[in-house]
Amino acid sequence: MSLNHHSSDPTQGKYRIGAVAKIAGLPVATLRVWERRYGVVTPPKSEGGHRLYSDQEVLKVTLLKSLTLQGHAISTLADMDISSLQSLLNESRQATQVHAARHVLPAVISLVVVGYGLASRIETQKFTLAFGHASLKVVHVFSDLQDALSTANFPSIDDASTMLLLHQSTVQPYNAQDILRLQNHLKVSKGLLIYSYASDVVLQTLKEAGLMLRREPVPDADLSDIIQSVLFIDPSRQDAHLSAKTIPARRYSDHVLQRVASIPTQVLCECPRHVAELIFQLNSFEKYSADCLNSSQNDAKLHAYLSAVSGTARALFEEALDRVAKQEGIDLSDIKAL
């Protein structure tokens, strides 16, 4: 069942009860009991007498289903709002992951989601089962771009393990500017926009800003692989959840690397130049892999892996550059990092 719609009103009823039950993964009879006995949601009825559920109500039902699977009683959850339910689910998942990993905390992928429909899809038990080696944490859900941009005092994240996920049916130039404003405010290292219609000029602008772009439909398997591209997983280990780690964001711009590479070799050894050139090449391959991940539906898993491997190598060589700089007396403190 697609969760993507052209309407931007998250409170407008649009789903019948059968569709909601299918999305959330619970029987229709169970949802009816939850409504009648606990009042979990109160959808209005159409002129034909059918209940019509909004994106917001679908998300709440999905969260309730996931939490009951974690062992929580529906009677204690019914009156909680979406934000409280989300926080409780994050805590429950973290506790489950720690226990499963024998008290070794796995890598955490944090998500900021724009679109209740997209959030509902991610919060289903079926989708989260794909993250057995990592803990999936939705840190905030916005109904739409305007909701995200108008939220007062929402802090920037600036975390390499956090990803911005957006759904926008039609992307106009002004939508693109809003997306870039939000990305800049959150300071997230990776973002994915799922869209239906957009001009090539708009898409190129967003791509140059570092966003990954996928046109609908995007299968769950592809979406899972794209989200997990912020991780490096060692495929040689059976206990992959213990070797998962998040990929740091780039530390140095191309200008910085070129500056280091141009240091006269007659004064210093050539290590600074070699390391800077390696980082530059890894940056390029990391971007190339991300672009392939962005455009390919058949090889998403492979390109997610290649992007993660190159990002991990790049981060290691950035550490090496710091060490070489200290050894050779190169002052990097005045060089602006990304």
C-alpha positions in Angstrom: 0.0 0.0 0.0 1.5 3.3 -1.1 1.8 6.0 1.6 2.5 8.8 -0.8 -0.1 11.3 -1.7 -0.4 14.7 -3.4 -2.3 16.2 -0.5 -0.1 17.9 2.1 -2.7 18.0 4.9 -1.7 15.3 7.4 -5.0 15.5 9.2 -7.2 15.0 6.1 -8.8 11.6 6.1 -7.9 9.4 3.1 -7.5 5.8 4.1 -10.2 3.2 4.8 -9.8 0.9 7.8 -8.6 -2.0 5.7 -5.7 0.0 4.2 -4.7 1.2 7.6 -4.7 -2.3 9.0 -2.5 -3.5 6.1 0.0 -0.7 6.5 0.3 -1.1 10.3 0.3 -4.9 10.0 -2.6 -5.8 12.3 -6.1 -7.3 11.9 -9.0 -5.0 11.1 -10.8 -6.5 14.1 -8.0 -5.5 16.4 -8.0 -1.9 15.2 -11.8 -1.8 15.7 -11.4 -3.0 19.3 -8.6 -0.5 20.0 -10.9 2.3 18.8 -14.0 1.1 20.6 -12.4 0.2 23.9 -9.5 2.6 24.2 -10.2 5.4 21.7 -6.8 5.3 20.2 -8.0 7.3 17.2 -11.3 8.8 16.2 -11.4 9.1 12.4 -14.4 10.9 10.9 -16.7 9.1 8.5 -17.3 9.8 4.8 -20.8 10.4 3.4 -20.9 6.7 2.6 -20.3 5.8 6.3 -16.7 4.7 5.9 -14.1 5.7 8.4 -11.4 7.8 6.8 -8.0 7.8 8.6 -5.4 10.6 8.1 -1.6 10.2 7.7 -1.3 11.3 11.4 -3.7 8.6 12.6 -2.0 5.9 10.4 1.4 6.8 12.0 -0.1 6.6 15.5 -1.7 3.2 14.8 1.7 2.0 13.4 3.5 3.1 16.5 1.0 1.4 18.7 1.4 -1.9 16.8 5.2 -1.7 17.1 5.0 -0.9 20.8 2.6 -3.8 21.6 5.0 -6.1 19.9 7.7 -4.8 22.3 5.4 -5.9 25.2 3.6 -2.7 26.1 -0.1 -2.8 26.9 -2.4 -1.0 24.6 -4.3 0.4 27.6 -1.2 2.3 28.7 -0.5 3.6 25.3 -3.9 4.7 24.0 -3.8 8.3 25.3 -0.2 9.1 24.4 0.6 11.5 21.6 2.8 10.6 18.6 5.9 12.2 20.1 5.6 10.3 23.3 5.0 7.0 21.5 8.0 7.6 19.3 10.3 8.2 22.3 9.0 5.1 24.0 9.6 3.0 20.9 13.1 4.3 20.5 13.9 3.4 24.1 12.3 -0.1 23.7 14.3 -0.7 20.5 17.6 0.4 22.1 17.0 -1.9 25.1 16.2 -4.8 22.7 19.3 -4.2 20.6 21.6 -4.0 23.6 20.3 -7.3 24.9 20.6 -8.9 21.5 24.1 -7.7 21.2 25.1 -9.2 24.6 25.4 -5.7 26.1 27.5 -4.3 23.2 25.6 -1.3 21.9 25.4 -1.5 18.0 25.6 1.4 15.7 22.6 3.7 15.7 21.0 5.2 12.6 19.0 8.3 13.6 16.4 9.6 11.3 14.6 13.0 10.9 11.5 12.3 8.8 9.4 14.8 6.9 6.0 13.2 6.1 3.8 11.2 8.3 3.2 8.6 5.6 6.9 8.0 5.2 7.3 7.7 9.0 4.5 5.2 9.1 6.3 3.1 6.5 9.6 3.1 8.4 8.0 2.3 11.8 6.4 -0.9 10.7 7.8 -4.1 12.2 8.4 -5.5 8.8 10.6 -2.6 7.8 12.7 -2.4 11.0 13.5 -6.1 10.9 15.9 -5.2 8.1 18.1 -3.4 10.8 19.2 -6.5 12.8 22.8 -5.1 13.0 21.8 -1.6 14.0 19.4 0.4 16.1 16.9 2.5 14.1 16.0 5.7 15.9 13.5 8.2 14.6 14.5 11.4 16.5 11.8 13.6 15.0 8.8 13.4 12.6 7.4 16.5 10.9 4.2 16.6 9.0 5.7 18.5 6.1 8.4 21.0 5.2 6.6 24.0 6.6 6.1 22.2 9.9 9.8 21.4 10.0 10.9 24.9 9.1 8.5 26.6 11.5 9.4 24.5 14.6 10.8 26.9 17.1 14.2 26.2 18.7 14.6 22.8 17.0 18.4 22.2 17.5 20.8 21.4 14.7 21.9 17.8 14.7 25.4 17.9 13.1 25.8 14.1 13.4 27.2 11.8 10.8 24.9 9.0 11.9 21.7 11.0 11.3 19.9 11.0 8.0 17.2 13.3 6.7 14.3 11.5 4.9 11.7 13.5 3.0 8.7 12.8 0.9 7.5 15.5 -1.5 5.2 14.5 -4.3 5.9 17.5 -6.5 9.1 19.4 -6.0 8.9 23.0 -7.2 11.9 25.5 -7.0 10.5 27.0 -3.8 10.2 23.5 -2.3 13.8 22.8 -3.2 14.9 26.0 -1.4 13.0 24.9 1.7 14.6 21.5 1.5 18.1 23.1 1.3 17.2 25.4 4.2 16.2 22.5 6.4 19.3 20.5 5.4 21.5 23.4 6.3 19.8 24.0 9.6 19.9 20.4 10.7 23.5 20.0 9.4 22.9 16.3 8.6 25.5 14.6 6.5 23.1 12.6 4.4 19.6 13.2 3.1 17.2 11.3 0.9 14.3 12.8 -1.0 11.6 10.6 -2.4 9.5 12.4 -5.0 7.1 11.9 -7.9 7.6 14.9 -10.1 10.4 17.4 -10.4 12.2 19.3 -13.2 15.8 18.3 -14.1 17.0 21.7 -13.0 15.5 21.3 -9.5 16.8 17.8 -9.2 20.3 18.9 -10.2 20.3 21.7 -7.6 19.4 19.2 -4.9 21.9 16.6 -6.1 24.7 19.2 -6.1 23.8 20.0 -2.4 24.5 16.3 -1.5 20.9 15.0 -1.4 20.1 11.5 -2.7 17.1 11.5 -4.9 14.8 8.6 -5.7 11.6 8.7 -7.7 8.6 6.7 -6.5 8.1 3.9 -6.0 11.0 2.9 -3.8 10.8 -0.7 -2.5 11.4 -1.3 1.1 14.6 -3.2 0.4 16.1 -0.3 -1.6 15.0 2.2 1.1 16.6 0.1 3.8 19.9 -0.2 1.8 20.0 3.6 1.3 19.4 4.3 5.0 22.1 1.8 5.9 24.6 3.5 3.7 25.5 5.7 6.7 27.1 2.5 8.2 30.1 0.4 7.5 29.4 -3.3 8.1 32.2 -5.8 7.9 30.7 -8.6 5.8 33.5 -11.1 6.8 32.1 -11.3 10.3 29.1 -13.3 11.3 28.4 -11.0 14.2 28.0 -8.1 11.9 26.0 -6.1 14.4 29.1 -5.9 16.6 31.2 -4.5 13.8 28.8 -1.8 12.6 29.9 1.7 12.9 28.7 5.0 11.5 30.6 6.8 8.8 32.0 10.3 9.9 31.2 13.2 7.7 33.9 14.8 5.6 36.3 16.9 7.7 38.2 18.8 4.9 37.1 20.5 1.8 38.7 20.0 -1.6 40.4 23.4 -1.2 42.0 22.3 2.1 43.3 19.1 0.5 44.7 21.0 -2.5 46.4 23.4 -0.1 48.1 20.6 1.8 49.1 18.8 -1.4 50.8 21.9 -2.7 53.3 22.2 0.3 56.8 22.4 -1.2 58.4 18.9 -1.1 61.9 20.2 -0.7 61.0 21.3 2.8 58.9 18.3 4.0 58.6 14.7 3.0 55.9 13.9 0.5 53.6 12.2 2.9 51.3 15.2 3.3 50.8 15.4 -0.4 50.3 11.6 -0.8 47.8 11.4 2.0 45.9 14.5 0.8 45.7 13.0 -2.7 44.4 9.7 -1.3 41.7 11.5 0.6 40.7 13.5 -2.5 40.4 10.3 -4.5 38.4 8.5 -1.7 36.1 11.6 -1.5 35.5 11.3 -5.3 34.8 7.5 -5.1 32.5 8.0 -2.1 30.5 10.5 -4.0 30.5 8.3 -7.1 29.2 5.4 -5.1 26.5 7.6 -3.5 25.5 8.8 -7.0 25.2 5.2 -8.2 23.2 4.4 -5.1 21.0 7.3 -5.9 20.3 6.3 -9.5 20.4 2.5 -9.4 17.5 0.4 -8.2 19.1 -3.0 -9.0 22.4 -2.5 -7.3 21.4 -0.4 -4.3 22.9 -2.8 -1.7 26.3 -3.0 -3.5 26.6 0.7 -3.9 25.6 1.3 -0.3 28.4 -1.0 0.7 30.9 0.7 -1.6 29.9 4.1 -0.4 30.3 3.0 3.2 33.7 1.4 2.6 35.1 4.4 0.8 33.7 6.7 3.5 35.4 4.6 6.3 38.7 4.6 4.4 38.4 8.4 3.9 37.9 8.9 7.6 40.9 6.8 8.5 43.1 8.8 6.1 41.8 12.0 7.6 43.1 10.8 10.9 46.4 9.9 9.2 46.6 13.5 7.8 46.2 14.9 11.3 49.0 12.7 12.5 51.3 13.5 9.5 50.6 17.2 10.0 51.6 17.0 13.7 54.8 15.1 12.7 55.8 17.6 10.0 54.8 20.7 11.9 51.9 21.6 9.6 49.4 23.9 11.3 45.9 22.7 10.2 44.0 24.7 12.9 43.3 27.6 10.6 42.1 25.4 7.7 38.3 25.4 7.6 36.7 22.0 8.0 33.5 21.1 6.3 
